[in-house]
């Protein structure tokens, strides 16, 4: 098998890569039936020379490869007909901006495997960047706090060599005496907490967060059992909540009214209660000054996330009275950062992590004939045709919805 590591062609630019030089070397050493070819790239955080130094060819020979692996959506003009691709296509939820991508893949008889749908026997995702979104999103919160509170100025995340460099930099960072709230669990929240454990800040339980004021910076993480409750007062059951979120109402308001900085790390189902509606920002006790929205769902469930921001221009303001974008530094306005491709700010670390999971969890499935059907279940198109699992995309593919 020849595996081609394609260069990223999506705009805005993404500097990550699916297979790092060290992992490429492990693949060809331990799987001699495999060959790796890396497409040259001027934007990749890991330079072409780093592959060449380990004996990995860097050549524009993707046409020869059996499997082409990337990270983000491939520019439709760069697609090669009749190939097997593996990348995050962002088409499985009928995203309007990627309909043309799916249509072009179908037209070119491409087999499209989407990382998002690679799951284990417990339906848990095998490969993802959530941890890195959490790390960068929490760091961006620290960056924005410094500016909003006129407390300090720190570098941007993309200026660091890797996450270890970032962690060393924020040791001893002195935050003002604020209360920071995180919602959600899993990879994203754990990544955010890794950042807070590098700085002098105390973690407190939800009950204490509600009842107490502090003369030092603190943070608190809320699981869903704290921010939603069943309409009929049934005891909270996470599985039931994920299956029937429409049966729940918000219990979030008491927590947000005690909060200065809010960092959403949750997964949100549109059937679930909203976290912050426009009228919530006008509550007399509402005092949030910074929201670093890692989840980055536009307008709902957090009304102030009116658009995604960019790495180049990460912060915008939300005026609670006009519900419009405004000066982030003006009193009464909220400084919002909501970048939807956060892991690309730490491209080396996030690529290394991704590549190792690919090597340990995904590649063996590809090479053993997909005995567990993990690859099959993540295949949206097979030779240009929708697979049975993704037949629900038929009208989306045809442009009928």
C-alpha positions in Angstrom: 0.0 0.0 0.0 1.2 3.5 -0.9 0.0 6.2 1.5 0.1 9.8 0.4 0.3 12.6 3.0 -1.4 15.4 1.2 -0.7 19.1 1.7 -3.5 21.1 3.3 -5.4 23.2 0.7 -8.3 24.7 2.8 -8.6 28.4 3.4 -8.0 29.6 6.1 -4.6 28.0 6.2 -4.2 24.9 8.4 -0.6 24.0 9.3 -1.3 20.5 10.7 -0.4 17.1 9.1 -1.9 13.7 9.5 1.3 11.7 9.6 4.5 13.2 11.2 8.0 12.2 10.2 8.6 10.0 13.2 5.3 8.1 12.7 6.0 7.8 8.9 9.3 6.1 9.8 7.6 3.8 12.2 5.1 2.8 9.6 7.6 1.9 6.9 9.8 0.1 9.5 7.1 -2.0 11.1 4.9 -2.4 8.0 7.3 -3.1 5.2 4.4 -3.6 2.8 3.6 0.2 3.2 5.3 3.1 1.4 4.8 6.7 2.5 5.0 9.7 0.1 4.7 13.2 1.5 3.4 16.0 -0.8 5.6 19.1 -0.5 4.1 22.0 1.4 5.3 25.5 2.2 2.7 26.0 5.0 3.0 22.9 7.0 4.4 23.4 10.6 6.6 20.3 10.1 9.0 21.1 7.3 9.7 19.0 4.2 13.3 18.7 5.4 12.2 16.9 8.6 10.7 14.1 6.5 13.7 13.9 4.2 16.0 13.6 7.2 14.3 10.4 8.2 14.3 9.0 4.7 10.7 9.8 3.8 10.3 10.9 0.2 8.8 14.4 -0.3 7.5 14.4 -3.8 4.4 15.4 -5.7 3.4 11.8 -6.6 -0.1 11.6 -5.0 -1.5 10.1 -8.2 0.4 6.9 -7.4 -1.0 6.4 -3.9 -3.7 4.0 -2.8 -4.7 6.1 0.3 -4.5 9.9 0.6 -4.6 11.2 4.2 -5.1 14.9 5.2 -6.6 16.9 8.0 -9.2 19.5 6.8 -11.4 19.6 3.8 -9.6 19.3 0.5 -10.0 22.1 -2.1 -12.2 20.6 -4.8 -9.7 21.7 -7.5 -7.0 19.5 -5.7 -9.1 16.3 -5.7 -7.8 13.3 -7.7 -10.4 11.1 -9.3 -10.9 7.4 -8.3 -8.8 7.8 -5.1 -9.5 6.8 -1.4 -9.3 9.9 0.8 -9.3 10.2 4.6 -9.9 13.7 6.1 -12.5 15.7 8.1 -15.0 16.5 5.4 -17.6 18.2 7.6 -20.4 17.0 5.4 -22.1 14.4 7.7 -24.3 17.1 9.3 -25.3 18.5 5.9 -23.1 21.5 6.3 -24.2 23.9 3.4 -20.7 25.2 2.8 -19.3 21.7 2.0 -22.1 20.4 -0.3 -19.9 21.1 -3.3 -17.1 19.1 -1.8 -19.3 16.0 -1.4 -20.8 16.5 -4.9 -17.3 16.7 -6.4 -16.1 13.6 -4.5 -19.1 11.8 -5.8 -18.6 13.0 -9.4 -14.9 11.9 -9.3 -15.8 8.4 -8.0 -13.8 9.1 -4.8 -14.1 6.9 -1.7 -14.3 9.3 1.3 -13.5 8.2 4.8 -14.3 10.8 7.5 -12.2 10.7 10.7 -15.2 12.1 12.7 -17.1 8.7 12.3 -14.2 6.4 13.3 -15.6 5.1 16.5 -14.9 2.1 18.7 -17.4 -0.6 20.0 -18.7 1.9 22.6 -19.3 4.5 19.9 -16.5 6.6 21.3 -14.5 8.6 18.7 -11.1 7.0 18.0 -9.2 10.0 16.6 -9.9 13.7 17.4 -8.3 17.1 18.2 -10.6 17.9 21.2 -7.8 18.0 23.7 -5.9 20.5 21.6 -9.0 22.7 21.1 -9.3 22.7 24.8 -5.7 23.7 25.4 -5.7 26.5 22.9 -9.1 27.7 23.8 -8.2 28.0 27.5 -4.9 29.8 26.6 -6.9 32.2 24.4 -9.1 32.9 27.4 -6.0 33.8 29.4 -4.8 36.0 26.6 -8.1 37.8 26.4 -8.4 38.2 30.2 -5.1 40.0 30.2 -6.3 42.5 27.7 -9.9 42.9 29.0 -8.8 43.4 32.6 -5.7 45.4 31.7 -3.7 42.9 33.8 -0.9 41.6 31.5 0.0 40.9 27.9 1.1 37.5 26.8 2.1 35.9 23.4 -0.4 34.2 21.1 -0.6 30.4 21.1 0.7 30.0 17.6 4.0 31.7 18.6 5.1 28.7 20.7 7.1 25.8 19.3 4.7 23.3 21.0 2.5 22.9 24.0 5.4 22.2 26.4 6.8 25.6 25.4 3.4 27.2 26.1 3.1 25.5 29.5 6.5 26.7 30.6 5.6 30.3 29.5 2.5 30.6 31.7 4.0 29.2 34.9 3.5 31.9 37.5 1.0 33.9 35.4 -0.8 36.2 37.8 -4.5 36.4 37.1 -6.9 39.0 38.7 -9.2 37.6 41.4 -11.9 36.3 38.9 -14.2 33.3 38.7 -13.9 31.2 35.6 -16.5 28.7 34.6 -16.2 25.7 32.2 -19.1 23.6 30.9 -18.7 20.1 29.6 -16.3 17.2 30.0 -14.3 14.8 27.8 -11.3 15.7 25.7 -12.0 19.4 25.3 -12.6 20.2 29.0 -9.6 18.1 30.1 -7.4 20.0 27.6 -8.6 23.3 29.1 -7.9 22.1 32.6 -4.4 21.1 31.7 -3.8 24.8 30.9 -5.2 26.0 34.2 -3.1 23.5 36.1 0.0 25.4 34.9 -1.0 28.7 36.4 -1.7 29.7 40.1 -5.4 29.2 40.1 -7.6 27.2 42.4 -10.2 24.6 41.2 -13.4 24.6 43.2 -16.5 22.4 43.3 -19.7 23.6 41.8 -21.5 23.9 45.2 -18.7 26.1 46.5 -18.6 28.2 43.3 -22.2 29.1 43.8 -22.0 29.9 47.4 -18.6 31.6 47.9 -16.7 34.7 46.7 -12.9 34.6 46.6 -10.1 37.0 46.8 -8.0 34.8 44.4 -8.7 33.5 40.9 -10.7 30.2 40.8 -12.2 28.0 38.1 -15.0 25.4 38.2 -16.1 22.8 35.7 -19.7 21.9 35.3 -20.9 18.5 34.1 -24.4 18.4 32.4 -26.1 17.4 35.7 -25.4 20.9 37.0 -26.5 22.9 33.9 -29.7 21.0 32.9 -32.5 19.3 34.8 -35.4 17.1 33.7 -38.7 18.9 33.1 -40.5 16.4 35.4 -37.7 16.4 38.1 -36.5 12.9 37.2 -33.1 12.1 38.7 -30.4 13.1 36.2 -29.2 10.3 33.9 -26.5 11.2 31.4 -27.5 8.5 28.9 -31.1 9.6 29.0 -30.0 13.2 28.6 -28.0 12.4 25.5 -30.8 10.4 24.0 -33.7 12.7 25.0 -32.2 16.2 25.4 -35.6 17.8 24.5 -36.9 16.6 27.9 -34.5 18.9 29.8 -34.5 22.5 30.8 -31.6 24.8 31.7 -30.4 25.2 35.3 -27.4 27.2 34.2 -28.4 30.7 35.2 -27.3 30.6 38.9 -23.8 29.6 37.8 -23.3 32.2 35.1 -24.4 35.0 37.4 -21.4 34.1 39.6 -19.0 34.1 36.6 -16.5 36.6 35.2 -15.1 34.4 32.4 -16.9 31.6 30.7 -15.3 28.8 28.6 -17.8 26.5 26.9 -16.2 23.1 26.3 -19.4 21.1 25.9 -21.0 19.3 23.0 -24.4 20.8 22.2 -27.4 19.0 20.7 -29.8 21.5 19.0 -32.6 19.8 20.9 -30.9 20.7 24.2 -31.6 23.8 26.3 -29.7 26.9 25.3 -27.0 28.2 27.7 -27.3 31.9 27.1 -30.2 33.6 25.4 -30.0 37.4 24.4 -32.1 38.4 27.3 -29.9 36.6 29.8 -27.1 39.1 29.2 -29.4 41.9 30.5 -29.9 40.3 33.9 -28.9 42.9 36.5 -26.4 40.5 38.1 -24.8 39.4 34.8 -21.1 40.3 35.0 -19.3 38.1 32.4 -16.6 40.0 30.6 -14.9 37.3 28.6 -16.2 34.3 26.7 -13.8 31.9 25.0 -16.2 29.7 23.1 -14.3 26.5 22.3 -17.4 24.8 21.1 -18.1 27.7 18.6 -21.7 27.0 17.7 -22.9 30.1 16.1 -25.7 32.1 17.9 -27.0 29.1 19.8 -26.6 27.9 22.5 -24.6 31.1 23.3 -26.1 34.2 21.8 -22.8 36.2 22.0 -21.1 33.8 19.6 -22.4 35.7 16.6 -19.6 34.5 14.3 -16.4 32.6 14.3 -13.3 34.7 14.9 -9.9 34.0 13.2 -6.4 33.3 14.3 -5.3 36.5 12.8 -8.1 38.5 14.5 -9.2 36.4 17.5 -11.4 38.8 19.5 -14.5 40.6 18.8 -17.0 42.4 21.1 -20.7 41.6 21.8 -23.0 44.4 22.9 -25.8 42.8 25.0 -28.1 45.8 24.4 -27.9 45.8 20.6 -27.1 42.1 20.2 -24.5 43.2 17.6 -20.8 43.1 17.2 -19.1 46.1 19.0 -15.8 47.2 20.6 -14.6 44.3 22.8 -12.9 46.7 25.2 -15.8 49.0 25.9 -17.4 48.7 29.3 -20.5 46.6 29.3 -19.4 44.7 26.1 -18.2 41.1 26.2 -14.8 40.2 24.7 -15.5 37.0 22.7 -13.0 34.7 21.1 -14.5 31.8 19.1 -12.0 30.3 16.7 -13.3 27.1 15.0 -9.9 25.5 14.2 -8.1 26.0 17.5 -5.8 23.0 17.2 -4.0 24.6 14.2 -2.6 27.2 16.6 -0.4 24.4 18.1 0.2 22.4 14.9 3.2 20.4 16.0 1.8 19.1 19.2 -1.7 18.4 17.8 -0.2 16.7 14.7 2.1 14.5 16.8 -0.8 13.3 18.9 -3.1 12.7 15.9 -0.4 10.8 14.0 0.3 8.5 16.9 -3.4 7.6 17.3 -3.6 7.1 13.5 -0.6 4.7 13.8 -1.9 2.8 16.8 -5.7 2.7 16.2 -6.5 3.4 12.6 -3.8 2.0 10.4 -4.1 -1.6 11.9 -7.7 -1.6 10.9 -6.8 -0.5 7.4 -4.2 -3.2 7.1 -6.1 -6.1 8.7 -9.0 -5.9 6.3 -11.2 -3.8 8.6 -12.3 -6.8 10.6 -14.1 -4.6 13.1 -15.8 -2.5 10.3 -14.4 0.7 11.8 -13.3 2.0 8.4 -16.5 0.9 6.7 -18.6 2.7 9.3 -16.7 5.9 8.6 -17.0 5.7 4.8 -19.4 8.3 3.5 -18.8 7.6 -0.2 -17.6 4.3 -1.7 -16.4 4.9 -5.3 -18.6 8.0 -5.5 -21.8 6.4 -4.1 -23.3 7.0 -0.7 -22.9 4.1 1.7 -26.0 2.7 3.4 -25.1 4.4 6.7 -24.9 7.8 5.0 -27.9 7.4 2.7 -29.6 10.1 4.7 -27.3 12.6 2.8 -29.0 11.8 -0.5 -31.0 15.0 -0.9 -28.1 17.0 0.5 -25.9 15.5 -2.1 -28.4 16.2 -4.9 -28.9 19.8 -3.8 -32.5 19.3 -2.8 -32.0 20.4 0.8 
